[in-house]
Structures are given as C-alpha cells and as structure tokens.
Amino acid sequence: MVSSGSIDEAVSLVTSCILSAANNAISLPSSRLPRFPKPWWNKECQMAKKDQNKAWNRFRRYFTPDNMIAFNKARARARKIHRQRKRESWIKYVQPQVKRFGTISVSSVENTVLALSPCL
C-alpha cells in the first residue's frame, strides 16, 4: 500500500479508506421532521377512517349511487368522530388550567398552546 508512490498519496488513500468505512458504519441522521402523534387519535378514529377508506375504494371501483351514498355516510361519520375526539381532547387539556386559574382568557390559552406546540 505505501511501498509505491509518495507519502501524500498514501495519506490520501488511508484517509479515504477511513472515511468510507465511517460512512458505511455510521448512519446519517434523517432530514425528515418527526411526526408527533395526535393526542385525540384512538381506535374508534382508526376504525372510522378504515371504514371510510373501504367505502371509498368500493365507490371508486364500482361507481354506483348506492356506493356513493355509503361513502358519503362513512365520511360524515369519520368527520363527526374526529370532531368529537378533538373536542374531548381539548376539554381534557384545558380542564386543569380552569381548575387552577379559575376563568382563563383566550389569549393565555393560545400563548400556552403556541409555546407547547413543536410544529408551529
């Protein structure tokens, strides 16, 4: 390896070997941002979304009025469940602040949410 050529070539060869070994052994960090789980998502939301997707696939494959009605009902049910779970989650989040501080202003809640939210 070092027997032929100058020392500069040997140093560059050893350096490139070390760098290639490090690149193969050490994984690079992902450039994607982490997805934070939704606190209101539960099994009921998951099943409603699954039913909506099934109804959509059936409607997409077999374009009939009955399948369209079934899809619209499944989508409406999923939206209703998501709204209810979001509302329940928000009430569960705000309840301790109301008990601790009495009545709270909207701006203080907004400031708290902005401070806690990693995405905004």
Backbone atoms as SQL, in Angstrom:
CREATE TABLE atoms (id INTEGER PRIMARY KEY, chain TEXT, resi INTEGER, resn TEXT, atom TEXT, x REAL, y REAL, z REAL);
INSERT INTO atoms VALUES
  (1, 'A', 1, 'MET', 'N', 0.829, -1.186, 0.000),
  (2, 'A', 1, 'MET', 'CA', 0.000, 0.000, 0.000),
  (3, 'A', 1, 'MET', 'C', 0.873, 1.249, 0.000),
  (4, 'A', 2, 'VAL', 'N', 1.873, 1.321, 0.843),
  (5, 'A', 2, 'VAL', 'CA', 2.716, 2.500, 0.942),
  (6, 'A', 2, 'VAL', 'C', 4.006, 2.297, 0.148),
  (7, 'A', 3, 'SER', 'N', 4.263, 1.109, -0.311),
  (8, 'A', 3, 'SER', 'CA', 5.542, 0.805, -0.963),
  (9, 'A', 3, 'SER', 'C', 5.783, 1.648, -2.208),
  (10, 'A', 4, 'SER', 'N', 4.768, 1.947, -2.980),
  (11, 'A', 4, 'SER', 'CA', 4.980, 2.742, -4.182),
  (12, 'A', 4, 'SER', 'C', 4.266, 4.077, -4.058),
  (13, 'A', 5, 'GLY', 'N', 4.855, 5.132, -4.586),
  (14, 'A', 5, 'GLY', 'CA', 4.240, 6.449, -4.564),
  (15, 'A', 5, 'GLY', 'C', 4.724, 7.292, -3.409),
  (16, 'A', 6, 'SER', 'N', 4.225, 8.503, -3.363),
  (17, 'A', 6, 'SER', 'CA', 4.678, 9.430, -2.318),
  (18, 'A', 6, 'SER', 'C', 3.855, 9.266, -1.050),
  (19, 'A', 7, 'ILE', 'N', 4.285, 9.959, -0.023),
  (20, 'A', 7, 'ILE', 'CA', 3.596, 9.911, 1.269),
  (21, 'A', 7, 'ILE', 'C', 2.227, 10.590, 1.167),
  (22, 'A', 8, 'ASP', 'N', 2.112, 11.642, 0.356),
  (23, 'A', 8, 'ASP', 'CA', 0.834, 12.332, 0.189),
  (24, 'A', 8, 'ASP', 'C', -0.224, 11.389, -0.388),
  (25, 'A', 9, 'GLU', 'N', 0.175, 10.568, -1.346),
  (26, 'A', 9, 'GLU', 'CA', -0.770, 9.611, -1.914),
  (27, 'A', 9, 'GLU', 'C', -1.192, 8.585, -0.871),
  (28, 'A', 10, 'ALA', 'N', -0.238, 8.142, -0.062),
  (29, 'A', 10, 'ALA', 'CA', -0.544, 7.167, 0.982),
  (30, 'A', 10, 'ALA', 'C', -1.498, 7.756, 2.010),
  (31, 'A', 11, 'VAL', 'N', -1.248, 9.011, 2.391),
  (32, 'A', 11, 'VAL', 'CA', -2.125, 9.677, 3.369),
  (33, 'A', 11, 'VAL', 'C', -3.530, 9.835, 2.807),
  (34, 'A', 12, 'SER', 'N', -3.647, 10.249, 1.565),
  (35, 'A', 12, 'SER', 'CA', -4.972, 10.415, 0.973),
  (36, 'A', 12, 'SER', 'C', -5.682, 9.069, 0.831),
  (37, 'A', 13, 'LEU', 'N', -4.940, 8.002, 0.524),
  (38, 'A', 13, 'LEU', 'CA', -5.530, 6.666, 0.412),
  (39, 'A', 13, 'LEU', 'C', -6.035, 6.181, 1.768),
  (40, 'A', 14, 'VAL', 'N', -5.239, 6.345, 2.815),
  (41, 'A', 14, 'VAL', 'CA', -5.653, 5.930, 4.164),
  (42, 'A', 14, 'VAL', 'C', -6.851, 6.768, 4.624),
  (43, 'A', 15, 'THR', 'N', -6.821, 8.064, 4.346),
  (44, 'A', 15, 'THR', 'CA', -7.925, 8.938, 4.734),
  (45, 'A', 15, 'THR', 'C', -9.215, 8.530, 4.033),
  (46, 'A', 16, 'SER', 'N', -9.131, 8.250, 2.741),
  (47, 'A', 16, 'SER', 'CA', -10.336, 7.850, 2.014),
  (48, 'A', 16, 'SER', 'C', -10.852, 6.506, 2.514),
  (49, 'A', 17, 'CYS', 'N', -9.964, 5.583, 2.880),
  (50, 'A', 17, 'CYS', 'CA', -10.396, 4.305, 3.443),
  (51, 'A', 17, 'CYS', 'C', -11.119, 4.498, 4.778),
  (52, 'A', 18, 'ILE', 'N', -10.568, 5.354, 5.616),
  (53, 'A', 18, 'ILE', 'CA', -11.193, 5.615, 6.923),
  (54, 'A', 18, 'ILE', 'C', -12.556, 6.277, 6.737),
  (55, 'A', 19, 'LEU', 'N', -12.633, 7.259, 5.831),
  (56, 'A', 19, 'LEU', 'CA', -13.908, 7.945, 5.602),
  (57, 'A', 19, 'LEU', 'C', -14.958, 7.013, 5.016),
  (58, 'A', 20, 'SER', 'N', -14.583, 6.158, 4.090),
  (59, 'A', 20, 'SER', 'CA', -15.566, 5.239, 3.509),
  (60, 'A', 20, 'SER', 'C', -16.043, 4.229, 4.552),
  (61, 'A', 21, 'ALA', 'N', -15.138, 3.756, 5.418),
  (62, 'A', 21, 'ALA', 'CA', -15.540, 2.841, 6.483),
  (63, 'A', 21, 'ALA', 'C', -16.481, 3.528, 7.469),
  (64, 'A', 22, 'ALA', 'N', -16.199, 4.780, 7.795),
  (65, 'A', 22, 'ALA', 'CA', -17.069, 5.527, 8.715),
  (66, 'A', 22, 'ALA', 'C', -18.435, 5.775, 8.086),
  (67, 'A', 23, 'ASN', 'N', -18.468, 6.126, 6.803),
  (68, 'A', 23, 'ASN', 'CA', -19.751, 6.353, 6.129),
  (69, 'A', 23, 'ASN', 'C', -20.585, 5.082, 6.065),
  (70, 'A', 24, 'ASN', 'N', -19.945, 3.938, 5.898),
  (71, 'A', 24, 'ASN', 'CA', -20.680, 2.678, 5.861),
  (72, 'A', 24, 'ASN', 'C', -21.163, 2.253, 7.243),
  (73, 'A', 25, 'ALA', 'N', -20.402, 2.571, 8.289),
  (74, 'A', 25, 'ALA', 'CA', -20.725, 2.113, 9.633),
  (75, 'A', 25, 'ALA', 'C', -21.670, 3.058, 10.377),
  (76, 'A', 26, 'ILE', 'N', -21.559, 4.344, 10.119),
  (77, 'A', 26, 'ILE', 'CA', -22.347, 5.332, 10.861),
  (78, 'A', 26, 'ILE', 'C', -23.486, 5.797, 9.977),
  (79, 'A', 27, 'SER', 'N', -24.714, 5.666, 10.488),
  (80, 'A', 27, 'SER', 'CA', -25.867, 6.104, 9.702),
  (81, 'A', 27, 'SER', 'C', -26.021, 7.623, 9.799),
  (82, 'A', 28, 'LEU', 'N', -26.465, 8.215, 8.726),
  (83, 'A', 28, 'LEU', 'CA', -26.677, 9.653, 8.700),
  (84, 'A', 28, 'LEU', 'C', -28.034, 9.984, 9.298),
  (85, 'A', 29, 'PRO', 'N', -28.160, 11.121, 9.957),
  (86, 'A', 29, 'PRO', 'CA', -29.456, 11.488, 10.513),
  (87, 'A', 29, 'PRO', 'C', -30.448, 11.787, 9.393),
  (88, 'A', 30, 'SER', 'N', -31.699, 11.514, 9.670),
  (89, 'A', 30, 'SER', 'CA', -32.749, 11.741, 8.688),
  (90, 'A', 30, 'SER', 'C', -33.041, 13.229, 8.569),
  (91, 'A', 31, 'SER', 'N', -33.364, 13.673, 7.377),
  (92, 'A', 31, 'SER', 'CA', -33.697, 15.075, 7.182),
  (93, 'A', 31, 'SER', 'C', -35.184, 15.330, 7.389),
  (94, 'A', 32, 'ARG', 'N', -35.941, 14.257, 7.585),
  (95, 'A', 32, 'ARG', 'CA', -37.379, 14.401, 7.810),
  (96, 'A', 32, 'ARG', 'C', -37.652, 14.828, 9.251),
  (97, 'A', 33, 'LEU', 'N', -38.641, 15.668, 9.435),
  (98, 'A', 33, 'LEU', 'CA', -39.045, 16.066, 10.773),
  (99, 'A', 33, 'LEU', 'C', -39.872, 14.951, 11.396),
  (100, 'A', 34, 'PRO', 'N', -39.808, 14.781, 12.711),
  (101, 'A', 34, 'PRO', 'CA', -40.583, 13.713, 13.331),
  (102, 'A', 34, 'PRO', 'C', -42.074, 14.037, 13.310),
  (103, 'A', 35, 'ARG', 'N', -42.878, 13.003, 13.153),
  (104, 'A', 35, 'ARG', 'CA', -44.329, 13.180, 13.208),
  (105, 'A', 35, 'ARG', 'C', -44.766, 12.965, 14.648),
  (106, 'A', 36, 'PHE', 'N', -45.404, 13.952, 15.222),
  (107, 'A', 36, 'PHE', 'CA', -45.878, 13.846, 16.579),
  (108, 'A', 36, 'PHE', 'C', -47.278, 13.231, 16.561),
  (109, 'A', 37, 'PRO', 'N', -47.528, 12.254, 17.424),
  (110, 'A', 37, 'PRO', 'CA', -48.845, 11.616, 17.409),
  (111, 'A', 37, 'PRO', 'C', -49.927, 12.581, 17.878),
  (112, 'A', 38, 'LYS', 'N', -51.095, 12.419, 17.318),
  (113, 'A', 38, 'LYS', 'CA', -52.223, 13.264, 17.716),
  (114, 'A', 38, 'LYS', 'C', -52.775, 12.732, 19.033),
  (115, 'A', 39, 'PRO', 'N', -52.941, 13.587, 20.037),
  (116, 'A', 39, 'PRO', 'CA', -53.395, 13.085, 21.340),
  (117, 'A', 39, 'PRO', 'C', -54.839, 12.602, 21.315),
  (118, 'A', 40, 'TRP', 'N', -55.607, 13.030, 20.341),
  (119, 'A', 40, 'TRP', 'CA', -57.019, 12.654, 20.305),
  (120, 'A', 40, 'TRP', 'C', -57.278, 11.405, 19.482),
  (121, 'A', 41, 'TRP', 'N', -56.288, 10.900, 18.757),
  (122, 'A', 41, 'TRP', 'CA', -56.486, 9.738, 17.886),
  (123, 'A', 41, 'TRP', 'C', -56.581, 8.468, 18.726),
  (124, 'A', 42, 'ASN', 'N', -57.622, 7.660, 18.490),
  (125, 'A', 42, 'ASN', 'CA', -57.781, 6.406, 19.211),
  (126, 'A', 42, 'ASN', 'C', -58.297, 5.330, 18.262),
  (127, 'A', 43, 'LYS', 'N', -58.648, 4.172, 18.808),
  (128, 'A', 43, 'LYS', 'CA', -59.087, 3.039, 17.979),
  (129, 'A', 43, 'LYS', 'C', -60.373, 3.365, 17.214),
  (130, 'A', 44, 'GLU', 'N', -61.260, 4.119, 17.855),
  (131, 'A', 44, 'GLU', 'CA', -62.512, 4.473, 17.186),
  (132, 'A', 44, 'GLU', 'C', -62.250, 5.341, 15.951),
  (133, 'A', 45, 'CYS', 'N', -61.323, 6.288, 16.072),
  (134, 'A', 45, 'CYS', 'CA', -60.942, 7.119, 14.925),
  (135, 'A', 45, 'CYS', 'C', -60.314, 6.255, 13.835),
  (136, 'A', 46, 'GLN', 'N', -59.497, 5.330, 14.248),
  (137, 'A', 46, 'GLN', 'CA', -58.828, 4.448, 13.288),
  (138, 'A', 46, 'GLN', 'C', -59.848, 3.596, 12.529),
  (139, 'A', 47, 'MET', 'N', -60.831, 3.053, 13.250),
  (140, 'A', 47, 'MET', 'CA', -61.847, 2.227, 12.594),
  (141, 'A', 47, 'MET', 'C', -62.726, 3.067, 11.669),
  (142, 'A', 48, 'ALA', 'N', -63.056, 4.297, 12.068),
  (143, 'A', 48, 'ALA', 'CA', -63.865, 5.166, 11.209),
  (144, 'A', 48, 'ALA', 'C', -63.111, 5.505, 9.928),
  (145, 'A', 49, 'LYS', 'N', -61.823, 5.777, 10.043),
  (146, 'A', 49, 'LYS', 'CA', -61.004, 6.066, 8.865),
  (147, 'A', 49, 'LYS', 'C', -60.900, 4.844, 7.959),
  (148, 'A', 50, 'LYS', 'N', -60.764, 3.677, 8.574),
  (149, 'A', 50, 'LYS', 'CA', -60.683, 2.442, 7.804),
  (150, 'A', 50, 'LYS', 'C', -61.993, 2.179, 7.057),
  (151, 'A', 51, 'ASP', 'N', -63.128, 2.384, 7.731),
  (152, 'A', 51, 'ASP', 'CA', -64.428, 2.217, 7.070),
  (153, 'A', 51, 'ASP', 'C', -64.594, 3.209, 5.926),
  (154, 'A', 52, 'GLN', 'N', -64.135, 4.435, 6.135),
  (155, 'A', 52, 'GLN', 'CA', -64.213, 5.453, 5.084),
  (156, 'A', 52, 'GLN', 'C', -63.378, 5.036, 3.867),
  (157, 'A', 53, 'ASN', 'N', -62.174, 4.531, 4.116),
  (158, 'A', 53, 'ASN', 'CA', -61.320, 4.099, 3.010),
  (159, 'A', 53, 'ASN', 'C', -61.923, 2.907, 2.270),
  (160, 'A', 54, 'LYS', 'N', -62.537, 1.977, 3.022),
  (161, 'A', 54, 'LYS', 'CA', -63.191, 0.836, 2.365),
  (162, 'A', 54, 'LYS', 'C', -64.342, 1.308, 1.485),
  (163, 'A', 55, 'ALA', 'N', -65.151, 2.224, 2.023),
  (164, 'A', 55, 'ALA', 'CA', -66.276, 2.738, 1.241),
  (165, 'A', 55, 'ALA', 'C', -65.775, 3.504, 0.021),
  (166, 'A', 56, 'TRP', 'N', -64.681, 4.239, 0.166),
  (167, 'A', 56, 'TRP', 'CA', -64.118, 4.974, -0.970),
  (168, 'A', 56, 'TRP', 'C', -63.618, 4.019, -2.054),
  (169, 'A', 57, 'ASN', 'N', -62.926, 2.971, -1.639),
  (170, 'A', 57, 'ASN', 'CA', -62.419, 2.009, -2.615),
  (171, 'A', 57, 'ASN', 'C', -63.562, 1.300, -3.346),
  (172, 'A', 58, 'ARG', 'N', -64.614, 0.963, -2.616),
  (173, 'A', 58, 'ARG', 'CA', -65.769, 0.332, -3.252),
  (174, 'A', 58, 'ARG', 'C', -66.427, 1.298, -4.232),
  (175, 'A', 59, 'PHE', 'N', -66.579, 2.554, -3.824),
  (176, 'A', 59, 'PHE', 'CA', -67.196, 3.564, -4.692),
  (177, 'A', 59, 'PHE', 'C', -66.320, 3.848, -5.914),
  (178, 'A', 60, 'ARG', 'N', -65.011, 3.877, -5.703),
  (179, 'A', 60, 'ARG', 'CA', -64.094, 4.148, -6.804),
  (180, 'A', 60, 'ARG', 'C', -64.120, 3.030, -7.846),
  (181, 'A', 61, 'ARG', 'N', -64.194, 1.791, -7.356),
  (182, 'A', 61, 'ARG', 'CA', -64.218, 0.652, -8.289),
  (183, 'A', 61, 'ARG', 'C', -65.564, 0.492, -8.975),
  (184, 'A', 62, 'TYR', 'N', -66.639, 0.596, -8.178),
  (185, 'A', 62, 'TYR', 'CA', -67.994, 0.390, -8.699),
  (186, 'A', 62, 'TYR', 'C', -68.777, 1.678, -8.489),
  (187, 'A', 63, 'PHE', 'N', -68.794, 2.492, -9.501),
  (188, 'A', 63, 'PHE', 'CA', -69.356, 3.847, -9.430),
  (189, 'A', 63, 'PHE', 'C', -70.883, 3.770, -9.525),
  (190, 'A', 64, 'THR', 'N', -71.534, 3.539, -8.370),
  (191, 'A', 64, 'THR', 'CA', -72.992, 3.474, -8.333),
  (192, 'A', 64, 'THR', 'C', -73.505, 4.462, -7.297),
  (193, 'A', 65, 'PRO', 'N', -74.771, 4.857, -7.414),
  (194, 'A', 65, 'PRO', 'CA', -75.336, 5.788, -6.420),
  (195, 'A', 65, 'PRO', 'C', -75.342, 5.201, -5.000),
  (196, 'A', 66, 'ASP', 'N', -75.592, 3.901, -4.880),
  (197, 'A', 66, 'ASP', 'CA', -75.593, 3.286, -3.546),
  (198, 'A', 66, 'ASP', 'C', -74.208, 3.365, -2.894),
  (199, 'A', 67, 'ASN', 'N', -73.173, 3.092, -3.681),
  (200, 'A', 67, 'ASN', 'CA', -71.814, 3.178, -3.146),
  (201, 'A', 67, 'ASN', 'C', -71.437, 4.614, -2.814),
  (202, 'A', 68, 'MET', 'N', -71.937, 5.576, -3.591),
  (203, 'A', 68, 'MET', 'CA', -71.665, 6.982, -3.296),
  (204, 'A', 68, 'MET', 'C', -72.325, 7.383, -1.980),
  (205, 'A', 69, 'ILE', 'N', -73.551, 6.939, -1.773),
  (206, 'A', 69, 'ILE', 'CA', -74.255, 7.252, -0.521),
  (207, 'A', 69, 'ILE', 'C', -73.532, 6.612, 0.660),
  (208, 'A', 70, 'ALA', 'N', -73.101, 5.366, 0.489),
  (209, 'A', 70, 'ALA', 'CA', -72.375, 4.683, 1.572),
  (210, 'A', 70, 'ALA', 'C', -71.066, 5.406, 1.890),
  (211, 'A', 71, 'PHE', 'N', -70.370, 5.857, 0.850),
  (212, 'A', 71, 'PHE', 'CA', -69.112, 6.586, 1.076),
  (213, 'A', 71, 'PHE', 'C', -69.373, 7.903, 1.796),
  (214, 'A', 72, 'ASN', 'N', -70.395, 8.645, 1.351),
  (215, 'A', 72, 'ASN', 'CA', -70.696, 9.930, 1.999),
  (216, 'A', 72, 'ASN', 'C', -71.063, 9.734, 3.467),
  (217, 'A', 73, 'LYS', 'N', -71.805, 8.663, 3.768),
  (218, 'A', 73, 'LYS', 'CA', -72.166, 8.394, 5.166),
  (219, 'A', 73, 'LYS', 'C', -70.929, 8.031, 5.989),
  (220, 'A', 74, 'ALA', 'N', -70.056, 7.218, 5.411),
  (221, 'A', 74, 'ALA', 'CA', -68.834, 6.824, 6.129),
  (222, 'A', 74, 'ALA', 'C', -67.937, 8.037, 6.360),
  (223, 'A', 75, 'ARG', 'N', -67.852, 8.913, 5.368),
  (224, 'A', 75, 'ARG', 'CA', -67.025, 10.112, 5.522),
  (225, 'A', 75, 'ARG', 'C', -67.614, 11.043, 6.574),
  (226, 'A', 76, 'ALA', 'N', -68.932, 11.196, 6.574),
  (227, 'A', 76, 'ALA', 'CA', -69.583, 12.057, 7.577),
  (228, 'A', 76, 'ALA', 'C', -69.390, 11.484, 8.978),
  (229, 'A', 77, 'ARG', 'N', -69.502, 10.163, 9.110),
  (230, 'A', 77, 'ARG', 'CA', -69.301, 9.534, 10.411),
  (231, 'A', 77, 'ARG', 'C', -67.865, 9.734, 10.891),
  (232, 'A', 78, 'ALA', 'N', -66.895, 9.588, 9.994),
  (233, 'A', 78, 'ALA', 'CA', -65.496, 9.782, 10.376),
  (234, 'A', 78, 'ALA', 'C', -65.244, 11.225, 10.801),
  (235, 'A', 79, 'ARG', 'N', -65.791, 12.185, 10.070),
  (236, 'A', 79, 'ARG', 'CA', -65.611, 13.593, 10.456),
  (237, 'A', 79, 'ARG', 'C', -66.229, 13.873, 11.813),
  (238, 'A', 80, 'LYS', 'N', -67.415, 13.304, 12.050),
  (239, 'A', 80, 'LYS', 'CA', -68.089, 13.512, 13.334),
  (240, 'A', 80, 'LYS', 'C', -67.253, 12.947, 14.480),
  (241, 'A', 81, 'ILE', 'N', -66.737, 11.738, 14.297),
  (242, 'A', 81, 'ILE', 'CA', -65.918, 11.113, 15.347),
  (243, 'A', 81, 'ILE', 'C', -64.650, 11.915, 15.584),
  (244, 'A', 82, 'HIS', 'N', -64.002, 12.381, 14.520),
  (245, 'A', 82, 'HIS', 'CA', -62.773, 13.169, 14.683),
  (246, 'A', 82, 'HIS', 'C', -63.063, 14.468, 15.422),
  (247, 'A', 83, 'ARG', 'N', -64.148, 15.139, 15.071),
  (248, 'A', 83, 'ARG', 'CA', -64.506, 16.383, 15.770),
  (249, 'A', 83, 'ARG', 'C', -64.763, 16.127, 17.252),
  (250, 'A', 84, 'GLN', 'N', -65.497, 15.044, 17.553),
  (251, 'A', 84, 'GLN', 'CA', -65.793, 14.734, 18.951),
  (252, 'A', 84, 'GLN', 'C', -64.520, 14.444, 19.738),
  (253, 'A', 85, 'ARG', 'N', -63.633, 13.659, 19.173),
  (254, 'A', 85, 'ARG', 'CA', -62.383, 13.315, 19.877),
  (255, 'A', 85, 'ARG', 'C', -61.502, 14.546, 20.060),
  (256, 'A', 86, 'LYS', 'N', -61.450, 15.420, 19.046),
  (257, 'A', 86, 'LYS', 'CA', -60.668, 16.654, 19.197),
  (258, 'A', 86, 'LYS', 'C', -61.248, 17.524, 20.310),
  (259, 'A', 87, 'ARG', 'N', -62.563, 17.637, 20.327),
  (260, 'A', 87, 'ARG', 'CA', -63.220, 18.447, 21.350),
  (261, 'A', 87, 'ARG', 'C', -62.954, 17.869, 22.734),
  (262, 'A', 88, 'GLU', 'N', -63.099, 16.549, 22.886),
  (263, 'A', 88, 'GLU', 'CA', -62.845, 15.914, 24.182),
  (264, 'A', 88, 'GLU', 'C', -61.388, 16.102, 24.616),
  (265, 'A', 89, 'SER', 'N', -60.473, 15.990, 23.673),
  (266, 'A', 89, 'SER', 'CA', -59.062, 16.169, 23.994),
  (267, 'A', 89, 'SER', 'C', -58.776, 17.599, 24.439),
  (268, 'A', 90, 'TRP', 'N', -59.377, 18.565, 23.756),
  (269, 'A', 90, 'TRP', 'CA', -59.172, 19.960, 24.119),
  (270, 'A', 90, 'TRP', 'C', -59.732, 20.243, 25.502),
  (271, 'A', 91, 'ILE', 'N', -60.920, 19.717, 25.789),
  (272, 'A', 91, 'ILE', 'CA', -61.526, 19.929, 27.106),
  (273, 'A', 91, 'ILE', 'C', -60.656, 19.282, 28.177),
  (274, 'A', 92, 'LYS', 'N', -60.136, 18.090, 27.911),
  (275, 'A', 92, 'LYS', 'CA', -59.270, 17.417, 28.870),
  (276, 'A', 92, 'LYS', 'C', -57.976, 18.202, 29.096),
  (277, 'A', 93, 'TYR', 'N', -57.506, 18.876, 28.039),
  (278, 'A', 93, 'TYR', 'CA', -56.284, 19.676, 28.169),
  (279, 'A', 93, 'TYR', 'C', -56.534, 20.965, 28.955),
  (280, 'A', 94, 'VAL', 'N', -57.669, 21.604, 28.706),
  (281, 'A', 94, 'VAL', 'CA', -57.951, 22.912, 29.313),
  (282, 'A', 94, 'VAL', 'C', -58.479, 22.772, 30.737),
  (283, 'A', 95, 'GLN', 'N', -59.102, 21.645, 31.068),
  (284, 'A', 95, 'GLN', 'CA', -59.726, 21.465, 32.373),
  (285, 'A', 95, 'GLN', 'C', -58.786, 21.757, 33.544),
  (286, 'A', 96, 'PRO', 'N', -57.549, 21.245, 33.571),
  (287, 'A', 96, 'PRO', 'CA', -56.670, 21.563, 34.709),
  (288, 'A', 96, 'PRO', 'C', -56.350, 23.058, 34.825),
  (289, 'A', 97, 'GLN', 'N', -56.210, 23.757, 33.690),
  (290, 'A', 97, 'GLN', 'CA', -55.943, 25.190, 33.748),
  (291, 'A', 97, 'GLN', 'C', -57.133, 25.944, 34.334),
  (292, 'A', 98, 'VAL', 'N', -58.338, 25.526, 33.974),
  (293, 'A', 98, 'VAL', 'CA', -59.527, 26.199, 34.504),
  (294, 'A', 98, 'VAL', 'C', -59.617, 25.967, 36.002),
  (295, 'A', 99, 'LYS', 'N', -59.335, 24.752, 36.444),
  (296, 'A', 99, 'LYS', 'CA', -59.392, 24.466, 37.878),
  (297, 'A', 99, 'LYS', 'C', -58.321, 25.221, 38.640),
  (298, 'A', 100, 'ARG', 'N', -57.137, 25.366, 38.011),
  (299, 'A', 100, 'ARG', 'CA', -56.023, 26.012, 38.696),
  (300, 'A', 100, 'ARG', 'C', -56.154, 27.525, 38.709),
  (301, 'A', 101, 'PHE', 'N', -56.561, 28.126, 37.596),
  (302, 'A', 101, 'PHE', 'CA', -56.578, 29.585, 37.492),
  (303, 'A', 101, 'PHE', 'C', -57.970, 30.182, 37.515),
  (304, 'A', 102, 'GLY', 'N', -58.994, 29.394, 37.617),
  (305, 'A', 102, 'GLY', 'CA', -60.343, 29.921, 37.519),
  (306, 'A', 102, 'GLY', 'C', -60.674, 30.163, 36.053),
  (307, 'A', 103, 'THR', 'N', -61.197, 31.309, 35.755),
  (308, 'A', 103, 'THR', 'CA', -61.515, 31.627, 34.365),
  (309, 'A', 103, 'THR', 'C', -60.237, 32.041, 33.652),
  (310, 'A', 104, 'ILE', 'N', -60.036, 31.555, 32.464),
  (311, 'A', 104, 'ILE', 'CA', -58.854, 31.920, 31.703),
  (312, 'A', 104, 'ILE', 'C', -59.266, 32.650, 30.442),
  (313, 'A', 105, 'SER', 'N', -58.382, 33.544, 30.033),
  (314, 'A', 105, 'SER', 'CA', -58.646, 34.259, 28.791),
  (315, 'A', 105, 'SER', 'C', -58.182, 33.428, 27.604),
  (316, 'A', 106, 'VAL', 'N', -58.744, 33.742, 26.465),
  (317, 'A', 106, 'VAL', 'CA', -58.402, 33.012, 25.255),
  (318, 'A', 106, 'VAL', 'C', -56.943, 33.241, 24.889),
  (319, 'A', 107, 'SER', 'N', -56.440, 34.460, 25.082),
  (320, 'A', 107, 'SER', 'CA', -55.064, 34.752, 24.700),
  (321, 'A', 107, 'SER', 'C', -54.060, 33.947, 25.523),
  (322, 'A', 108, 'SER', 'N', -54.349, 33.726, 26.812),
  (323, 'A', 108, 'SER', 'CA', -53.415, 32.942, 27.619),
  (324, 'A', 108, 'SER', 'C', -53.392, 31.484, 27.171),
  (325, 'A', 109, 'VAL', 'N', -54.540, 30.959, 26.778),
  (326, 'A', 109, 'VAL', 'CA', -54.584, 29.580, 26.273),
  (327, 'A', 109, 'VAL', 'C', -53.838, 29.505, 24.950),
  (328, 'A', 110, 'GLU', 'N', -54.049, 30.491, 24.079),
  (329, 'A', 110, 'GLU', 'CA', -53.351, 30.499, 22.793),
  (330, 'A', 110, 'GLU', 'C', -51.840, 30.574, 22.991),
  (331, 'A', 111, 'ASN', 'N', -51.400, 31.417, 23.918),
  (332, 'A', 111, 'ASN', 'CA', -49.964, 31.521, 24.185),
  (333, 'A', 111, 'ASN', 'C', -49.398, 30.206, 24.713),
  (334, 'A', 112, 'THR', 'N', -50.158, 29.530, 25.577),
  (335, 'A', 112, 'THR', 'CA', -49.713, 28.247, 26.101),
  (336, 'A', 112, 'THR', 'C', -49.617, 27.213, 24.999),
  (337, 'A', 113, 'VAL', 'N', -50.620, 27.179, 24.131),
  (338, 'A', 113, 'VAL', 'CA', -50.617, 26.219, 23.031),
  (339, 'A', 113, 'VAL', 'C', -49.462, 26.498, 22.089),
  (340, 'A', 114, 'LEU', 'N', -49.213, 27.759, 21.767),
  (341, 'A', 114, 'LEU', 'CA', -48.104, 28.099, 20.894),
  (342, 'A', 114, 'LEU', 'C', -46.771, 27.737, 21.518),
  (343, 'A', 115, 'ALA', 'N', -46.663, 27.905, 22.825),
  (344, 'A', 115, 'ALA', 'CA', -45.414, 27.575, 23.491),
  (345, 'A', 115, 'ALA', 'C', -45.175, 26.078, 23.535),
  (346, 'A', 116, 'LEU', 'N', -46.254, 25.292, 23.665),
  (347, 'A', 116, 'LEU', 'CA', -46.108, 23.848, 23.751),
  (348, 'A', 116, 'LEU', 'C', -46.068, 23.168, 22.401),
  (349, 'A', 117, 'SER', 'N', -46.551, 23.832, 21.371),
  (350, 'A', 117, 'SER', 'CA', -46.643, 23.196, 20.060),
  (351, 'A', 117, 'SER', 'C', -45.288, 23.196, 19.366),
  (352, 'A', 118, 'PRO', 'N', -44.744, 22.021, 19.040),
  (353, 'A', 118, 'PRO', 'CA', -43.434, 21.966, 18.385),
  (354, 'A', 118, 'PRO', 'C', -43.518, 22.238, 16.889),
  (355, 'A', 119, 'CYS', 'N', -44.708, 22.151, 16.305),
  (356, 'A', 119, 'CYS', 'CA', -44.841, 22.281, 14.853),
  (357, 'A', 119, 'CYS', 'C', -45.007, 23.728, 14.390),
  (358, 'A', 120, 'LEU', 'N', -45.485, 24.592, 15.244),
  (359, 'A', 120, 'LEU', 'CA', -45.789, 25.963, 14.796),
  (360, 'A', 120, 'LEU', 'C', -44.640, 26.894, 14.888);
